[in-house]
Amino acid sequence: MLLPELVRRSAEKNLTEYCEERVPYCARHQVDLRFELEGASLTLFRVAADVAGTGLPGETPVARFRFSIDLGQWTLHYPAAEGRWIFYLNAAPTLDLRRLLHALDQDPFGLFWP
């Protein structure tokens, strides 16, 4: 199911700003953040410039934000083994994606930022 247009544009704006603020411009040649929209989910990735001397960028999933069309709320999920995503219990579902971005920054258990 696709995100409603206004929700999608707002989420893309919030995540673009988050990525730009989180990684200083002078460090983006080493590491960067990007996000990808798939259906009603947005996945945030950490992109490393050179993985193990291969010269290829490596992407590591950091977090997934899922939007419930029925409830009109976002939820935050962290990556687990075998490509699974687990609901992050320390951040309640919310209408405001920025609240989940704040929870992502807090990360007291190190689930998002290794």
DSSP file (Angstrom, degrees, kcal/mol; ACC not computed):
  #  RESIDUE AA STRUCTURE BP1 BP2  ACC     N-H-->O    O-->H-N    N-H-->O    O-->H-N    TCO  KAPPA ALPHA  PHI   PSI    X-CA   Y-CA   Z-CA
    1    1 A M              0   0    0      0, 0.0     2,-0.2     0, 0.0    68,-0.0   0.000 360.0 360.0 360.0 136.6    0.0    0.0    0.0
    2    2 A L        -     0   0    0     38,-0.1    38,-0.2     1,-0.1     3,-0.1  -0.496 360.0-106.1 -86.9 153.6    1.4    3.4   -0.9
    3    3 A L        -     0   0    0     36,-0.9    -1,-0.1    -2,-0.2    36,-0.1  -0.492  41.8-100.5 -71.5 143.8    1.7    6.4    1.4
    4    4 A P     >  -     0   0    0      0, 0.0     4,-2.7     0, 0.0     5,-0.2  -0.390  38.4-111.8 -59.6 146.6   -0.7    9.3    0.9
    5    5 A E  H  > S+     0   0    0      1,-0.2     4,-2.6     2,-0.2     5,-0.2   0.878 114.5  45.8 -52.9 -49.3    0.9   12.1   -1.1
    6    6 A L  H  > S+     0   0    0      1,-0.2     4,-2.2     2,-0.2    -1,-0.2   0.881 113.9  49.3 -65.8 -37.7    1.1   14.6    1.7
    7    7 A V  H  > S+     0   0    0     -3,-0.2     4,-2.5     2,-0.2    -2,-0.2   0.916 112.0  49.4 -65.4 -43.3    2.4   12.1    4.2
    8    8 A R  H  X S+     0   0    0     -4,-2.7     4,-2.8     2,-0.2     5,-0.2   0.935 112.1  46.7 -62.1 -47.9    5.0   11.0    1.7
    9    9 A R  H  X S+     0   0    0     -4,-2.6     4,-2.1    -5,-0.2    -1,-0.2   0.902 113.8  48.2 -63.9 -40.6    6.2   14.5    1.0
   10   10 A S  H  X S+     0   0    0     -4,-2.2     4,-2.6    -5,-0.2    -1,-0.2   0.919 112.9  48.1 -64.5 -43.8    6.3   15.4    4.6
   11   11 A A  H  X S+     0   0    0     -4,-2.5     4,-2.7     1,-0.2     5,-0.2   0.914 111.3  49.9 -64.1 -43.3    8.3   12.2    5.5
   12   12 A E  H  X S+     0   0    0     -4,-2.8     4,-2.4     2,-0.2    -1,-0.2   0.897 111.6  49.2 -63.1 -39.3   10.8   12.8    2.7
   13   13 A K  H  X S+     0   0    0     -4,-2.1     4,-2.4    -5,-0.2    -2,-0.2   0.945 112.8  46.9 -63.6 -48.2   11.3   16.4    3.8
   14   14 A N  H  X S+     0   0    0     -4,-2.6     4,-2.2     1,-0.2    -2,-0.2   0.904 115.4  45.1 -61.8 -42.7   11.8   15.3    7.5
   15   15 A L  H  X S+     0   0    0     -4,-2.7     4,-2.7     2,-0.2     5,-0.2   0.871 110.8  53.1 -72.1 -36.3   14.2   12.5    6.5
   16   16 A T  H  X S+     0   0    0     -4,-2.4     4,-2.2    -5,-0.2    -2,-0.2   0.945 112.3  45.3 -61.8 -46.8   16.2   14.6    4.1
   17   17 A E  H  X S+     0   0    0     -4,-2.4     4,-2.2     2,-0.2     5,-0.2   0.909 112.6  51.8 -61.7 -42.2   16.7   17.3    6.8
   18   18 A Y  H  X S+     0   0    0     -4,-2.2     4,-2.5    -5,-0.2    -2,-0.2   0.934 110.2  47.8 -60.6 -47.6   17.6   14.6    9.3
   19   19 A C  H  X S+     0   0    0     -4,-2.7     4,-1.6     1,-0.2    -1,-0.2   0.898 112.9  48.5 -61.8 -41.4   20.2   13.0    7.0
   20   20 A E  H  < S+     0   0    0     -4,-2.2    -1,-0.2    -5,-0.2    -2,-0.2   0.870 116.0  43.2 -68.1 -36.4   21.8   16.4    6.2
   21   21 A E  H  < S+     0   0    0     -4,-2.2    -2,-0.2    -5,-0.2    -1,-0.2   0.840 111.0  54.5 -77.4 -33.6   21.9   17.4    9.9
   22   22 A R  H  < S+     0   0    0     -4,-2.5    -2,-0.2    -5,-0.2    -1,-0.2   0.864 110.0  45.0 -72.2 -37.0   23.2   14.1   11.2
   23   23 A V  S  < S-     0   0    0     -4,-1.6    -1,-0.2    -5,-0.2     5,-0.1  -0.934  86.8-129.6-113.9 116.3   26.3   13.8    8.9
   24   24 A P    >>  -     0   0    0      0, 0.0     3,-1.9     0, 0.0     4,-0.6  -0.307  21.7-119.3 -61.2 145.7   28.4   17.0    8.5
   25   25 A Y  G >4 S+     0   0    0      1,-0.3     3,-1.2     2,-0.2     4,-0.2   0.868 112.3  58.6 -53.4 -40.6   29.1   17.9    4.9
   26   26 A C  G 34 S+     0   0    0      1,-0.2    -1,-0.3     2,-0.1     3,-0.2   0.651 107.4  47.6 -68.4 -14.3   32.9   17.5    5.3
   27   27 A A  G X> S+     0   0    0     -3,-1.9     4,-2.1     1,-0.1     3,-2.1   0.467  81.4  95.5-102.9  -3.1   32.4   13.9    6.4
   28   28 A R  T << S+     0   0    0     -3,-1.2    -1,-0.1    -4,-0.6    -2,-0.1   0.651  73.5  66.7 -68.6 -14.1   30.1   12.7    3.6
   29   29 A H  T 34 S+     0   0    0     -4,-0.2    -1,-0.3    -3,-0.2     3,-0.1   0.664 113.0  33.7 -76.2 -14.7   33.0   11.4    1.5
   30   30 A Q  T <4 S+     0   0    0     -3,-2.1    19,-3.1     1,-0.4     2,-0.3   0.792 133.5   1.3-103.7 -43.4   33.5    8.7    4.3
   31   31 A V  E  <  +A   48   0A   0     -4,-2.1    -1,-0.4    17,-0.2     2,-0.3  -0.996  63.5 169.6-148.8 146.7   30.0    8.1    5.5
   32   32 A D  E     -A   47   0A   0     15,-2.3    15,-3.5    -2,-0.3     2,-0.4  -0.929  25.0-125.5-148.3 170.5   26.5    9.3    4.6
   33   33 A L  E     +A   46   0A   0     -2,-0.3     2,-0.3    13,-0.2    13,-0.2  -0.943  27.8 168.2-120.3 145.5   22.9    8.5    5.3
   34   34 A R  E     -A   45   0A   0     11,-2.1    11,-3.5    -2,-0.4     2,-0.3  -0.963  17.3-146.0-146.9 163.6   20.2    7.9    2.7
   35   35 A F  E     -A   44   0A   0     -2,-0.3     2,-0.4     9,-0.2     9,-0.2  -0.935   2.8-154.0-133.8 159.3   16.6    6.6    2.8
   36   36 A E  E     -A   43   0A   0      7,-2.2     7,-2.6    -2,-0.3     2,-0.5  -0.997  10.7-141.0-135.7 134.7   14.4    4.5    0.5
   37   37 A L  E     +A   42   0A   0     -2,-0.4     2,-0.3     5,-0.2     5,-0.2  -0.816  23.4 169.8 -96.5 130.6   10.7    4.5    0.2
   38   38 A E  E >   -A   41   0A   0      3,-3.0     3,-1.7    -2,-0.5     2,-0.3  -0.874  62.8 -54.4-142.5 108.1    9.0    1.1   -0.3
   39   39 A G  T 3  S-     0   0    0     -2,-0.3   -36,-0.9     1,-0.3   -37,-0.1  -0.481 121.9 -17.6  63.6-120.6    5.2    1.0   -0.1
   40   40 A A  T 3  S+     0   0    0     -2,-0.3    27,-2.9   -38,-0.2     2,-0.4   0.051 123.4  87.6-104.7  23.5    4.2    2.5    3.3
   41   41 A S  E <   -AB  38  66A   0     -3,-1.7    -3,-3.0    25,-0.2     2,-0.4  -0.943  55.7-160.3-125.1 145.6    7.7    2.1    4.7
   42   42 A L  E     -AB  37  65A   0     23,-2.7    23,-3.1    -2,-0.4     2,-0.5  -0.994  12.5-159.6-120.4 128.1   10.8    4.3    4.7
   43   43 A T  E     -AB  36  64A   0     -7,-2.6    -7,-2.2    -2,-0.4     2,-0.4  -0.926   5.6-148.5-112.2 131.7   14.2    2.6    5.4
   44   44 A L  E     -AB  35  63A   0     19,-3.1    18,-3.3    -2,-0.5    19,-1.2  -0.838  17.3-167.2 -98.5 131.4   17.2    4.6    6.6
   45   45 A F  E     -AB  34  61A   0    -11,-3.5   -11,-2.1    -2,-0.4     2,-0.5  -0.918  19.5-140.1-120.6 144.8   20.6    3.4    5.5
   46   46 A R  E     -AB  33  60A   0     14,-2.9    14,-2.6    -2,-0.4     2,-0.6  -0.907  23.0-156.5 -96.2 128.6   24.2    4.2    6.6
   47   47 A V  E     -AB  32  59A   0    -15,-3.5   -15,-2.3    -2,-0.5     2,-0.4  -0.934   3.2-160.1-114.1 116.2   26.4    4.4    3.5
   48   48 A A  E     -AB  31  58A   0     10,-2.8    10,-2.0    -2,-0.6   -17,-0.2  -0.771  16.8-135.8 -94.4 139.8   30.2    3.8    4.1
   49   49 A A  S    S+     0   0    0    -19,-3.1     2,-0.4    -2,-0.4    -1,-0.1   0.896  87.1  16.3 -64.6 -44.8   32.4    5.1    1.3
   50   50 A D        -     0   0    0    -20,-0.3     2,-0.7     7,-0.1     3,-0.3  -0.934  69.9-154.8-139.4 111.0   34.8    2.1    1.0
   51   51 A V  S >  S-     0   0    0      5,-2.1     3,-2.1    -2,-0.4     5,-0.4  -0.768  75.6 -27.4 -92.4 118.3   34.0   -1.3    2.5
   52   52 A A  T 3  S-     0   0    0     -2,-0.7    -1,-0.2     1,-0.3     0, 0.0   0.806 116.8 -61.4  50.8  37.7   37.0   -3.5    3.3
   53   53 A G  T 3  S+     0   0    0     -3,-0.3    -1,-0.3     1,-0.1    -2,-0.1   0.671 106.3 122.9  70.0  16.7   39.1   -1.8    0.7
   54   54 A T  S <  S-     0   0    0     -3,-2.1    -2,-0.1     2,-0.2    -1,-0.1   0.678  73.8-127.6 -83.0 -17.4   36.9   -2.9   -2.2
   55   55 A G  S    S+     0   0    0      1,-0.3    -3,-0.1    -4,-0.1    -5,-0.0   0.466  74.0 115.2  81.7   0.8   36.3    0.6   -3.4
   56   56 A L  S    S-     0   0    0     -5,-0.4    -5,-2.1     1,-0.0    -1,-0.3  -0.827  70.8-115.2-105.2 142.1   32.6    0.0   -3.3
   57   57 A P        -     0   0    0      0, 0.0     2,-0.4     0, 0.0    -8,-0.2  -0.463  28.2-147.3 -70.9 147.2   30.1    1.7   -1.0
   58   58 A G  E     -B   48   0A   0    -10,-2.0   -10,-2.8    -2,-0.1     2,-0.4  -0.959   4.2-151.3-118.9 136.0   28.5   -0.4    1.6
   59   59 A E  E     -B   47   0A   0     -2,-0.4   -12,-0.2   -12,-0.2   -14,-0.0  -0.885   9.4-172.7-108.6 134.3   25.0    0.1    2.9
   60   60 A T  E     -B   46   0A   0    -14,-2.6   -14,-2.9    -2,-0.4     2,-0.2  -0.991  27.3-123.3-123.5 123.9   23.8   -0.9    6.4
   61   61 A P  E     +B   45   0A   0      0, 0.0   -16,-0.3     0, 0.0     3,-0.1  -0.471  31.5 174.9 -66.3 135.0   20.2   -0.6    7.3
   62   62 A V  E     -     0   0A   0    -18,-3.3     2,-0.3     1,-0.4   -17,-0.2   0.803  57.3 -14.8-106.9 -48.6   19.7    1.6   10.4
   63   63 A A  E     -B   44   0A   0    -19,-1.2   -19,-3.1    15,-0.2     2,-0.4  -0.990  49.7-143.0-156.9 156.5   16.0    1.9   10.9
   64   64 A R  E     -BC  43  77A   0     13,-2.2    13,-2.2    -2,-0.3     2,-0.5  -0.996   8.8-159.0-128.1 134.9   12.6    1.4    9.3
   65   65 A F  E     -BC  42  76A   0    -23,-3.1   -23,-2.7    -2,-0.4     2,-0.4  -0.958  11.9-164.9-111.6 122.3    9.6    3.7    9.7
   66   66 A R  E     -BC  41  75A   0      9,-2.1     9,-2.1    -2,-0.5     2,-0.5  -0.909   6.7-150.0-112.6 136.4    6.3    2.1    8.9
   67   67 A F  E     - C   0  74A   0    -27,-2.9     2,-0.8    -2,-0.4     7,-0.2  -0.904   6.1-146.9-106.6 126.6    3.1    4.1    8.3
   68   68 A S  E  >> - C   0  73A   0      5,-3.0     4,-2.7    -2,-0.5     5,-0.9  -0.830   5.1-163.1 -90.8 112.8   -0.2    2.6    9.2
   69   69 A I  T  45S+     0   0    0     -2,-0.8    -1,-0.2     1,-0.2   -67,-0.0   0.904  89.6  52.2 -60.9 -41.8   -2.8    3.9    6.7
   70   70 A D  T  45S+     0   0    0      1,-0.2    -1,-0.2    -3,-0.1    -2,-0.0   0.889 122.1  28.7 -64.0 -41.3   -5.7    2.9    8.9
   71   71 A L  T  45S-     0   0    0      2,-0.2    -1,-0.2    24,-0.0    -2,-0.2   0.648  96.5-132.8 -95.1 -17.8   -4.3    4.6   12.1
   72   72 A G  T  <5 +     0   0    0     -4,-2.7     2,-0.3     1,-0.2    -3,-0.2   0.837  64.2 125.5  67.8  32.7   -2.4    7.4   10.4
   73   73 A Q  E   < -C   68   0A   0     -5,-0.9    -5,-3.0    23,-0.0     2,-0.3  -0.914  55.4-133.3-129.0 151.9    0.6    6.7   12.6
   74   74 A W  E     -CD  67  94A   0     20,-3.9    20,-2.1    -2,-0.3     2,-0.3  -0.752  17.9-164.8 -96.8 146.6    4.3    6.0   12.2
   75   75 A T  E     -C   66   0A   0     -9,-2.1    -9,-2.1    -2,-0.3     2,-0.4  -0.942  14.0-132.4-126.9 155.7    6.1    3.2   14.0
   76   76 A L  E     -C   65   0A   0     15,-0.4    12,-2.9    -2,-0.3     2,-0.3  -0.884  22.8-176.9-111.0 137.6    9.9    2.7   14.4
   77   77 A H  E     -CE  64  87A   0    -13,-2.2   -13,-2.2    -2,-0.4    10,-0.2  -0.971  13.5-145.9-134.4 147.1   11.7   -0.6   13.8
   78   78 A Y  E     - E   0  86A   0      8,-2.6     8,-2.7    -2,-0.3   -15,-0.2  -0.828  30.7 -98.8-112.5 154.4   15.3   -1.8   14.2
   79   79 A P  E     + E   0  85A   0      0, 0.0     2,-0.2     0, 0.0     6,-0.2  -0.412  41.2 177.8 -74.7 143.8   17.1   -4.3   12.1
   80   80 A A    >   -     0   0    0      4,-2.7     3,-0.7     1,-0.2     4,-0.3  -0.707  40.4 -54.8-129.5-177.3   17.5   -7.9   13.3
   81   81 A A  G >  S+     0   0    0     -2,-0.2     3,-1.5     1,-0.2    -1,-0.2  -0.172 115.2  20.1 -61.2 152.8   19.1  -11.0   11.8
   82   82 A E  G 3  S-     0   0    0      1,-0.3    -1,-0.2    -3,-0.1     0, 0.0   0.786 130.9 -63.5  59.7  33.3   18.1  -12.4    8.4
   83   83 A G  G <  S+     0   0    0     -3,-0.7    -1,-0.3     1,-0.2    -2,-0.2   0.622  95.7 142.9  72.9  12.4   16.6   -9.1    7.2
   84   84 A R    <   -     0   0    0     -3,-1.5    -4,-2.7    -4,-0.3     2,-0.4  -0.472  40.5-143.7 -83.8 159.0   13.8   -9.0    9.8
   85   85 A W  E     -E   79   0A   0     -6,-0.2     2,-0.4    -2,-0.1   -22,-0.0  -0.980   8.8-155.0-123.9 136.5   12.7   -5.8   11.5
   86   86 A I  E     -E   78   0A   0     -8,-2.7    -8,-2.6    -2,-0.4     2,-0.1  -0.935  25.2-110.9-117.3 133.1   11.6   -5.6   15.1
   87   87 A F  E     -E   77   0A   0     -2,-0.4     2,-0.8   -10,-0.2   -10,-0.3  -0.379  31.2-126.8 -59.9 130.3    9.2   -3.0   16.6
   88   88 A Y    >   -     0   0    0    -12,-2.9     3,-1.2     1,-0.2   -12,-0.3  -0.740  18.9-163.1 -85.4 111.2   11.1   -0.6   18.9
   89   89 A L  T 3  S+     0   0    0     -2,-0.8    -1,-0.2     1,-0.3    -2,-0.1   0.674  79.4  69.0 -72.2 -18.9    9.2   -0.6   22.2
   90   90 A N  T 3  S+     0   0    0      1,-0.1     2,-0.4     2,-0.0    -1,-0.3   0.444  96.4  57.8 -82.9   2.1   10.7    2.6   23.5
   91   91 A A  S <  S-     0   0    0     -3,-1.2   -15,-0.4   -15,-0.1    -1,-0.1  -0.943  79.6-143.5-134.6 113.0    8.9    4.8   21.0
   92   92 A A        -     0   0    0     -2,-0.4   -18,-0.1     1,-0.1    -2,-0.0  -0.330  37.3 -85.3 -70.3 153.3    5.2    4.7   20.8
   93   93 A P        -     0   0    0      0, 0.0     2,-0.3     0, 0.0   -18,-0.2  -0.288  59.6-178.0 -54.1 145.0    3.4    5.0   17.4
   94   94 A T  B     -D   74   0A   0    -20,-2.1   -20,-3.9    -3,-0.1     6,-0.0  -0.979  44.2-133.8-149.5 156.3    2.9    8.6   16.5
   95   95 A L  S    S+     0   0    0     -2,-0.3     2,-0.7   -22,-0.2    -1,-0.1   0.706  95.3  73.1 -77.7 -22.4    1.5   11.0   13.9
   96   96 A D    >>  -     0   0    0      1,-0.2     3,-1.4   -22,-0.1     4,-0.8  -0.841  62.7-165.6-104.3 106.6    4.8   13.0   14.0
   97   97 A L  H >> S+     0   0    0     -2,-0.7     4,-1.9     1,-0.3     3,-0.5   0.802  86.3  69.2 -59.1 -30.7    7.7   11.2   12.3
   98   98 A R  H 3> S+     0   0    0      1,-0.2     4,-2.0     2,-0.2    -1,-0.3   0.813  91.8  59.6 -61.4 -30.0   10.1   13.7   13.9
   99   99 A R  H <> S+     0   0    0     -3,-1.4     4,-2.1     1,-0.2    -1,-0.2   0.896 106.4  47.1 -63.7 -38.9    9.4   12.1   17.3
  100  100 A L  H <X S+     0   0    0     -4,-0.8     4,-2.2    -3,-0.5    -2,-0.2   0.854 108.6  54.3 -72.2 -33.5   10.7    8.8   16.0
  101  101 A L  H  X S+     0   0    0     -4,-1.9     4,-1.8     2,-0.2    -1,-0.2   0.880 108.2  50.5 -64.9 -36.8   13.7   10.5   14.6
  102  102 A H  H  X S+     0   0    0     -4,-2.0     4,-1.9     2,-0.2    -2,-0.2   0.921 109.5  50.0 -64.7 -43.8   14.4   11.9   18.0
  103  103 A A  H  X S+     0   0    0     -4,-2.1     4,-2.1     1,-0.2    -2,-0.2   0.874 107.6  55.4 -61.5 -37.2   14.0    8.4   19.5
  104  104 A L  H  < S+     0   0    0     -4,-2.2    -1,-0.2     1,-0.2    -2,-0.2   0.892 107.4  49.2 -62.2 -40.9   16.5    7.1   16.9
  105  105 A D  H  < S+     0   0    0     -4,-1.8    -1,-0.2     1,-0.2    -2,-0.2   0.858 109.1  52.6 -66.6 -36.2   19.0    9.7   18.0
  106  106 A Q  H  < S+     0   0    0     -4,-1.9    -2,-0.2    -5,-0.1    -1,-0.2   0.960  71.6 160.8 -66.8 -51.7   18.6    8.7   21.7
  107  107 A D    ><  +     0   0    0     -4,-2.1     3,-1.2     1,-0.1     6,-0.1   0.788  11.4 177.9  34.6  61.7   19.2    5.0   21.0
  108  108 A P  T 3  S+     0   0    0      0, 0.0    -1,-0.1     0, 0.0    -3,-0.0   0.706  77.6  46.7 -66.5 -18.0   20.0    4.0   24.7
  109  109 A F  T 3  S-     0   0    0      0, 0.0    -2,-0.1     0, 0.0    -3,-0.0   0.433 107.1-120.2-103.7  -0.7   20.4    0.3   23.8
  110  110 A G    <   +     0   0    0     -3,-1.2    -3,-0.1    -4,-0.1    -4,-0.0   0.826  68.4 136.1  67.8  31.6   22.6    0.7   20.7
  111  111 A L  S    S+     0   0    0      1,-0.1    -1,-0.1     3,-0.0    -4,-0.0   0.749  76.3  28.4 -81.7 -24.7   20.0   -1.0   18.4
  112  112 A F  S    S+     0   0    0      1,-0.2    -1,-0.1    -8,-0.1    -7,-0.1   0.831 121.4  43.8-103.5 -44.6   20.3    1.5   15.6
  113  113 A W              0   0    0     -9,-0.1    -1,-0.2     1,-0.1   -51,-0.1  -0.833 360.0 360.0-111.0  96.1   23.8    3.0   15.7
  114  114 A P              0   0    0      0, 0.0    -1,-0.1     0, 0.0    -3,-0.0   0.512 360.0 360.0 -67.0 360.0   26.4    0.3   16.3
